[in-house]
Amino acid sequence: MNRSVTQRAAARPALREAAAAVSLALLAWPALAQQTEAPKDKSQLETVTITAERRVENIKDVPNAVSQISGEKLDVLASGGQDVRFLSGRIPSLNIESSFGRAFPRFYIRGYGNTDFRLNASQPVSLIYDDVVQENPILKGFPAFDLRAVEVVAGPQGTLYGRNTPAGVVKFDSVRPSKKMEGYFNISYGTHDTVNAEGAFNLPMGGDWSARVSALVQHRGDWVENTRQNVPTSKTEGYDDRAVRAQVLYEPHKQFSALFNVHNRELDGSPRLFRANIIKPGTNDLVDGFDPDKMSIDGRNEQRIHATGANARLRWNLNDVTLHSITAIETVQPYSRGDVDGGWGAPYAPDGQFGPGNIPFSSETSDALKDHRQLSQEFRVEYNPAGPARYQAGVYLFDERYTAQSVNYDSIFTGGDYVSSARTRQTNRAYAVFGSVNYDVTSDFKLRGGVRFTKDKKTLSTESADQTLVTTNGLATDTRDSKVTWDLSGTYALTKDTNLYARVGTGFRGSAILPASEFGPMTKATPETLTSYEVGVKSDLWNRRARVSANVFRYDVKDLQLTEVGGGGNSNSVKTARKVVGEGVEFNLELLPIDDLFITMGGSYNKATIKDKGLTVSGCGGGCTMLDPAAGNGQFFVDGNQLPQAPKVVYNLTARYSIPTAGGNEFYIYTDWAYRSKVSFFLYESKEFIGKSLTEGGLRAGYIWNNGKYEVAGFVRNITNQVRVTGGIDFNNLTGFINDPRTYGVQFKAIF
């Protein structure tokens, strides 16, 4: 049964669940309490191991731009109850944004991503969660909790990974079960009734079996009040987000293991809040007197997600040969309804009233997926014989199907009731075969190379009983694509602590189809292909008190799929840019200048430019000031523009200072900052729809005692309370949405 936003806020289920979780943790404490490990050596940086190339390696030895976030840093960044967008800007060249709120994150690496908001959109950044590709954009929003690490691999990964990786891979790895009886509980409470409760514990089952159960509860109260009276949504921007993961490990001996994983997410919250006419005409400033705590809409805002998945990861170790099997199913059922025009009324309303500002026409819609099912299977073999060569090879199978439903409502004449709808059915089947080899030419010079053949097929059809769909290009189509991708890299050990590397790789993303609607015909785009070049250095310095990596890169994309959203034509269509060129630099630095001070820095410069003199798009339909050359008939040239949502500059900084006390306890101060430069929200450039630069910082102060078992801290997120427009709607008026507000609170963590 659906609940109104007001009812959800009153019920406070997350608070009750968090209290219950605390009670259970305290009851279990005596049984689970274990002596923690001895304090780690503070005189050197820890070795960082990653699995970016499907085997465990020292990050210094991987010839690729790889960044990792783990441990305390993950805990700090997520302490305010954020979704996966908290990673944005925390890693060089990574930007994450959403026009759906927590439900539908859009990832960009090196400026390369996809702004399409349709539920059948594909992205060139692949998200891998526990070795399973999360293809649908709603699956990519699964919460981050009880993680060993998050890895971001920049550039095309067209050999070893399964789906749509020309821009890179974001890889989430959960903590695995172990036979130790241990766990943790972490809870925070902050402004806007924000609760973030997370916990996990291992369950040794005796013999060859062990299990781990992890859970997350996130809650925020509705903090934005509607100034309109007697409307369906009086307050919004709150959420109840709950996720659980259960893993069972069977490991009878070192030659075989089977890891089973079942996970679920239940979200009941608010979609992205669109606010009409919040941008001052002729500028990209917020209008005078803008209040983030207020809105004025007449439609209904609500969002729900039910997602469930399972996978089985089997491993056989047969001396020099290791076999892997990964079998997975994912299902997701999202529903999101919002007031898209961001205001109330219209000139044609019975009373002729509207606001705030000009509302030419009312728009209220919902989108949902039904009958979604993603199946995937991978078989992979590693061959590691004695000698200079090591091999990997495998096959990958993918099968996805779903029905996307879009519904229109009318808040002026029908009180928000149903008006019309359209259904789009899509299937996507693909398979790939791949192989790679590592070869040690000498002890100092090593080569890697790989190749992958992919076959991809999509079918799509749209129907409606009560909408007049534009049938110019028909209502059904299919695509059949195949492509060979490859990569080649080399690493040279300049010294025992410094490696130089070079890499060239190719990427591929299958054809795109956007369905017909009442505003425009079905559109298609051919596959896009990419070639990338990268050279870099990775080094441990000062007796491992510093670690640095840096690289320069260039990539060329042919036939890049670009989504033209809204605009004067009020449509969503896919267009093709004949060429896009990206180039830039990236760096990461970890520094331990003194034993009790740890500093990290990272940054990037990205120039991602459209190179197509004949490509035109519609200008905005909401009264913005266009900066691109006019092509006539409401069209504008976009040659030379930076890709949308692609900041040229990203950098981040963290610093942790520890003040040891007697008995091995410590006080600490931790601060983190992330900056991204201005971004254009759309393919065209206009004064109003260029988002200003954004700097967000956090501060945390805490105390750790009893040999690291307990921790209490106070924190603040978005400490400067900087308010920025982070996206827009351009078909109606100067509608925008903003970043999250400042949040502060307290946190307690216990390790069992």
N, C-alpha and C positions, 0 to 999 in steps of 0.2 A: 504494500500500500504506500502511495506517495505521501510525503510529508511536506508541508509548507515550510518555507525558510524560518518563519516565526516559531513554528512548532519545534523545528530542529534545534533552534537556539535554546528554547525553554527546556527541552529534554536533557541536554548536556550529557549524552550517552558516553562521550569520551572521558569525561571526568569520573563517571561511575566506573568505567572499565579500568581507567588508570588507578583508581583507588583499590579496586579488586586485585589488580596486578601487583601493587605494592604489598597488599596483605599476603598474597600467595608467596611472593618473594621472601617476606620476612618469616613466614611459617617454614619455608624450605631452607632458610639460611643455615641452621645448625647442621643439617644433613649435607649441604653442598659446600660448606666452607672448606677451603683448601689453602695451604700455604702458597703464596704467589711466588713467582720467580724472583731471583735476586735482581737488584737494580742494574740496569744496563750501563755499559761503559760509556761515560760522557766525554771521553777524550778523543773519540773518533766517530765519524759518521758510520751508520750501519750500512752494510751492503744491501743494495736494492735488487731483488730478483723479480723478473716479470715473465709473462707467458705470451708476449705479443706475437711470437712466431710458433705457437702451439707446443713449446717445450720450455722448461724452466731454465732461465739464463740470467746472468748478471746484466743489468741494464746497459752497462758500459760496452758490452760485447755485441749488442744488437745494432746492425747498420740501418737504423731507421730513427725518425724523430718520435720518441716515445716519452710520455710523461705519466707519472703515477701519483695518486693521492691515496693515503692509507692512514690507519691508526688514529692518533689524536686529531690530526688535521681534518679528517672526515667528520669526526665527532663535533669539532668546533663549528665547522661550516654549516652543519645540519641542525645545530642546537635550537634555532628559532622555529623549527617545524616546517622548513622549506621542502619543496619537491625537488626533482632532479635538476631544476634550473639553478640550484645553488652552485653547480659546477661551472656555470658560465663565467668566463673571464679568469677563472682560477688556474687555467692551463693555457699556455700560449696558443693563439689562433683559434680558440674555442669560444663560440657564441651559441647561446640557447635562448630561444624566445617562444612565445605562444600567444595565439589569439583565442585559445580555449581554456586558459588557466592551467590547472594541474593535470588536465586530461591528455594533452596533445602537445608535447614539447617538440620543437623543431630545432635540429642540430645543424651547425655550420662549422666547418673546419677549413681554415685558410680562405675564408670568404665564400666557400662553396657549399650551398645548401639548397633548400626548396621552400618557398613561402606558401605553397599550396595548402589550403585549409580543408580540402575535401577528404573524406574518410578513406578514399582509395588512393591517396597520395603516396608516392614512393619518395624516399630521401636518399641522397648520395652518401650520407653518413650512416653506417650500419651500427646498430646497438646489439651487443652480444651479452646476454645475461646467463651466467653459468653454462657457457659453451653453446647456447641456443640462440639463433638469430631471432630477434623480435622485429618482424617485418612491418606489421601494421603500425601506423604512427601512434595509436592509442596504447599498444603494448609497450612502446618505448617509455611511457610514463610510470611504469611500475616502480614503487618506492625503493629507495636505497637504504638498506639496513642490514646489520650484522654482516658486513662485507670485509673480506680480507684486503681488497684493494679495488680501486678504479684505475684503469689504464686507458689512455687516449693515444692512439697510433695515427699519426698524421700522414696524409698522402695515400695513394691508391694501394689497396690490399687485395689485388685481384687474383692471388694464387691460393692462399690458405683459408680464406673466409668465404662464407656461403652466399651472401646476397648483397648486391648494391653497395659496393665499398669504394667507389672512385675517389671520394673525399677523405675517407679514413674510417676508423673503427673506434667506438667507445665500448669498453669491455668491463663488465661488472663480474666480480668473482666472490661468491659467498664463502663464509667460513665453513669448512667441512666438519662433519662429526669426528669425534675422537673418543678413545676409550677412557679418557680422564673424566671424572665427575667435576665439571666446572661450568661456569656461566657468568652472566653479568646482568645487571638491571640499571637502566639509565632513564631518568625522568626529569623533565624541565617544565616550568610554568612561567608564563610571561604575559605581557600586555595583550589585550583583546581576548582574554581567557585562552591563550594559546597553551596547549598541552602537547608535549612530545615525549611519549613513553615507549621505550624500546628495551627488549630483553632477549636473552637466549640462554639455553642450558643444554649440556650434553647429557644423554641418558645411556650409560653403558648397559647393554642388554645381556651381557654374559657371552662367553664363547667368542664367536667370530662376528658378532653383530654390535653395532652402536648406532645411536640416533642423536639428532640435534633438532630442537624446536626453537624457532626465532619468531618474534612477533613485534609489530609496530602499531601504535595507536597515535594518531595526530588529530588535534582538534583546534579550531579557531572559531571564536564567536563572530557573529555578523557585526562588522564595525562601520559599515557605510549605511547611512540612514537616507531613506527616500523622502524628499520634501513633498511629493505628491501624496494625497490622502485617498483612502478607499481604493487601493490598487493591490494586485496579487502579491507583489513583493515589497514589503515595507522596509526590510533591511537585507543586506547581502554581503558577500565576500567572506563568509564563513565556510567551514568544511568539517566533515568527519571522515577521515581517511584511515582505513584499517587494513593491515596486510599480515599474512602469516606464511611461514615456510617450514615444512617438515622434511627432514632428510634422514634416510636410513642407509647405513653403510654396511655392506657384507664384505669382509676381507679375511678369508680363511687362511691365506698365506700370501707371500710377497708376489706370487705369480698371478694372482687374480684379485680383482676388486669389482664390486658393483655398487654404485651410488644411485639411490632413488630419491627423487625430489618432487614434492607436491606443494603448490603455492596458490595463494588466493589473495585478491584485493577487492575491497568493498569501499567505494567512494560515494558519499552523499554530500554534495556541496554546491558551490556556485560556479557558473561559467565566468569567463572573462567579462568584466563590467565595462561596457562601452558607454562613453560619456559624450553627449552631443556638444559640439561647438566649444570645446575646452581650449582650442588653439587660437591664439590671437591672429586675425587675418594679416597677411603680409609678413609674418614672423613665424618662428617656431617656439615662441614663448607661450606659457599658459596664460589664459585670460586673467585680467585683474580680478582679484577676490576669489580665485579658485580655491575650493575647500575639498581636500581629499576625502573628508568624512561625509560628504553630502553627494547625492545624485538626484536626478529627477526623471523617472521613467514611468511609463504606464503598462509595460509588458511584464511577463513572468520570467524570472531568472532561476533556473534549477539545473542540476547536473548530477548524474549517477553513472557509476561504472561497476560492473560485475566482471571480474576476470579470474579465470582459473586455468592452471596449467600443470603439466607433469612431465618429467623426463627420467630417463634411465641412462646412466653413463657406465659402460662396462669397459674393463681394461684387462688385457692378458699380457703378461710379461714372460716372453719365451726366449730367455737369454738375450741374443742380439736383436730380436724382433719383438716389438710391442704393438698389440692390436687394440684399436679403440672403436667403440660403437656408441653413438649418441642418438637416442630415439626420443622424440619430443612431440607433445601436443600442446597447443595454446588456444584458448578461447577467450573472447572479450565481447561484452555487450555494453557499449556506452550509449548514453542518452544525454544530450545537452540542448537546452532551450534558452534563448536569450532575446532581449530587446535590442536588435541590431542597430536601429537608428539612434539609440542612445538618448531618446527624449520622449516627449508625450505630445499627442494630438497631431494635427495636420491642417492645412488650409481648407481641406474639404470636409473636415469634421463638422458635425451639426452645429457646434458653437463657433467654428472657425478659429479656435484657439490652438496654440502650439508653443513649444519651448523645450529647453532653453535655446534661444536663438532660432534660426530658420530650420524647420523640419518639413521639407518639401513633400515627403510621403512617409507613411509608417511602414516599418519592416520588423516583423517578429517571426523567427523561424526556429526549428529544432532539427537536429541531425542524430541519427541512431544507426547502429549496426545490429543486424539480426542474423542468426544462424552462422556466426563466424566460427571458423575452424582452421587452424594452421597445423599441418603435419610436416615434420622434417626428420630426415634420417641421414646420418653420416657414418661411413665406415672409413677408417684411416689406419694405415700401417706405418710404423716407424722402423727403420732398419739402421742399427748403430753397430756395425762390425768394427773390429780392430782395424786401425788404419786411418787414413786421412779423410775418408768420405762417410757421410751420413745422409740418409734418405727419408723422405716422407711421400706417401701417395694415398689417394682415396677417391671416394665417390660421394656425392651429395645429392639428396632428393628433397624436393619442396613441393607442397600442395596446399593451396589456400583457397577458401571460398567464403563468400558472405553476401548479404544483401544490405545495401545502404539506403536508408529512407530519409528524405527531406520533407518537412512539413511546414506549411505557411499558416499563420494565425492572424487574426484581426482584433486588436484591442479597442478600436474606435466603434465599430458597428456590431460586433458579435461578442463583445466582452472577453476577448482572448480565445474564442473557440476556434476549432479547426476550420480551415478554409479549403486547402488543397494539399496534395502530396505527390511525390514521385518516388519510384523505387528503382534502384540500379543494382543489378546482379553482376558480380565479377568473380571469375575463377582465374587462378594463376598457378601454373605448373612449371617446374623447372628441374633440370638436373645438371650436374657438373662432374667432370673428372679432373683430377689435379695431381701434380707431383712437384717435388722440390728436392734439391740436393745442396748440402753444405760440403765444401771441399777445402781442406787445409793445404794450400800450395806450399807454404813453409810454416814454421811456428809463428811467424809474425804476419803473414799475409794469407787471408782467408776469403774465399768466394762463396756466394750463395746465389741460387737461381731457381726459378720455378715457372710453371706454365699451367694454365687452367682453360678448359673448354666448357662453355656454358650454353645450354639450350633453354630458352624461356618462351612460354606461351601464355597469352592472356585472352580471355573472352569477356565481353561486356555488353549488357543490354539494359535499356531503360524503358519504363512504362509508367503511365499515369492514367487514372480514370477521370480526373477532374482538373488537370493542368493542360494547357495548350503548349506542348513541347515544340521547340523549333526543330524541324525534321530535315533541314537543308542537307546535312551530312548523314542522315539516317539515324536510327536509334540503337543499332547493334553493330558490333565490329569485333575483330580479333587481331592479334599480332603474333608473329612468330619470328623470334630473334635468335641468333647464335653468334658467339664471339669467342675468340682466343685472346686471353690476356696473359701477361708474363711480367716477371721482374728479374733484375740482376743487380747484385750489390757486392761490394768488396770492402774489407776491413784491413787496415794496416796498423800494427802496433808500433807506434813511433818510439814509445818507451813502455815499461811494464805498467805504467799508470795512465798512458794516453793513447787513445785509438783515433785514427782518422778513417772516415768511411765515405763511400759514394754509392748512390743508388739511382737506378732508372726503373720505372715501373709503369704499367698501363692499367687502366680501369675501364669499367663498362657498366652502364645502367640501361635496363630494358626500355622498350617503347612505353610512352605514357598515353593514357586515354582519359579525357575528361568528359563526363556524360552530358547529353543534351539537357537543357532546362527550358523554362518559359522565357528566359532572357537571351539565350544563345544556343547555337548548334553544338553537337558533339565535335570535339577537336582531338587530334592525335599528334604525337611527335615521335620521330624516329629515334632509335637508340643513340645515346650520347657516349662518346669515347674520350679517353684522356691519356696523355702521356706526361709523366712527371720526372723531373730531374732534381737531385738533392745531393749536397756534399756537406759533411759536418765533422765535428770533433767532439769527443767525450773524454773527460779526464778527471782523475782523482788527484788532488793537490795537497801540499802541506801535510804530508803524512796522514792523509785521509781526513783532514779537518775541513776540506772544501771539495766540492764536486761540481763540475761545470759541463754543460753540453750546449753546443751552438751549431746552427746550420743555415744554409741559404738554399732556396728552392725556386723552381719555376715549373708551372704546369700549363699545358695547352689542352683545352677542351673543344672538341668538334661537336656541333649540333647540340649544344646545351639546351636542355628543356627548361623553359622559363614560364612561370605562371603569371598571367595577366589577371589581376584580381580587381573587381569593382570597376572604378573609372566611369567615364561618361557613358559607356555602353552598359554598365551595371551587369557585367557578366564575369564568368570565370572560365578562361580558356588557356590552352597551352600553346606557346609559340617556341620557335627554334632560333637560337642565335648561332650563326655559322661558326663563330669562334669566340672563346673567352680565354684570356691570358691572365694567369695568376703568378705573382712573384713576391718574394719576401724573405725575411730573416726571422729566426726564432732562437731563444736561449732559455736555459734553466740554470739556476745557481743555488746550491745548498752550502751554508757556511756555518762553522762552529768557531767563531773568533776566540771565545773563552769557553771553559767547560760548561757554564750555566747559561749561555746565550746561544740560541739556535735561530738562524735567519734563512729564509728561502726567498728567492726572487725568480720571476719568469716574465717573459715579454715576447712580443712579436710585432712585425710590421707586415701587412698584407695589402697588396694592390691587386684587385680582381676586376678586370676591365672587360666590358663587352666590346667585341671587335666585329661589328656588322653594320656597315653604312646604310643598308636598306631596311633595317629592322625598325618598325614603328609600333607604338602602343597607344591606346586611348589615354587622353589626359584625364585628370580627376573630374568627378562629377559633383564635387562639394564646394566649389568656389575657391580652390587653392591658386597660388601664384606659380605658374609653370616656369621652369628655368631652361628646358630643353627646346631646341629648334622645332618650329611647327612644320608639319608635313601636309596640312590641309585635312578637311573633314574630321576635325577633332583628334587627329593623330599627331604624334610627336616622335622625333628621332631620338634613339637612346644610345647610339654608338658613342663609345668612350665613357659611359657611365660605370661607376662602381656597382657591383652586384648588390641587390637589396639585402639588408640586415648583415652587411659585411663591414665591420669596423676596420679601419686601416691599422689602428694601434690598439693593442691589448697588453696590459702588464699587471702583475700582481706582486704582493709582498706579504710575508708573514714574519713575525718575530716572537720568540718565546724566551722569557727570562725567568730563571728559577732561583729561589732563595731557600737553600737547604736549612732545615732546623734539626734539632736533636732527634735521635732515634730513626733517622732515615726519612723523615717527613719533609714536605716542602710547600712553600707558597710559590705561586707562579703568576705571571702576567703574560697574556697571549693576545696579539693583535694581528688582524689580517685585513688587507686592502686589495681591491680589484678595480681596474679602470678600463673602460673601452671608449674609444673616440666616437664621433658622431656617426650615425648610420642613416641611410635612406630607407624608408619603409617600402617603397614600391620601385618598379623598374624605371619609371621616370623620376626626375628630380624636381621638387618644388620647395619653396621656402617653408611652407607649413609642415610638410611631411618628411622633413629631415630631423631625426631625433638628436637632441643635444648629447654631448658626451656625458657619461655616467660614471661616477665614482662611488663605490659602496665599501664601507669598512665595518669591522667588528672589533669588539674588545671583550676580553674575558679575564677574570681574576679568580683564582681558586686556591684551595688547600687540599693536599693529598696526604693521607696518613695511613698508619698501620701497614707499612711496607707496600704501599700502592693499592691496597684493597678498597679504600673509600676515598671519594672525592666530592667536594662541594664547591660550587662556583656561581658567580654572578656574571651575566653576559648582556651585551647589547648588540643588535644587528642593525645595519644601515644607520650607524651611529650619528652621522651628520643629518639624517632625515631628509636627504636629497630626493626631491620629487621630479620625475622626468616622464615625459610621454615616451613610451617604448613601442608603440604601434598605432595604426590608425585604420579607419574605415573611410573610404574616399568616394563612394558612389552617391552620397546623400548630403552630407555636410562635413564640417571639420571635426569629425568624431575621433577620439583617441582613447587609449587606455594607459595606465601608469604602472610604475614599479611598486613593490610591496612597501608598506610603511615601516618606520622604525619600530623595533620590538626589543624589549628588555625583560629580563627575568632571572630566575635562579634555577640551578641544576644540581642533581645529586646522582652519583654513580657508585655502584657497589660491584666488586668482582668477587665471585664465589670461588 
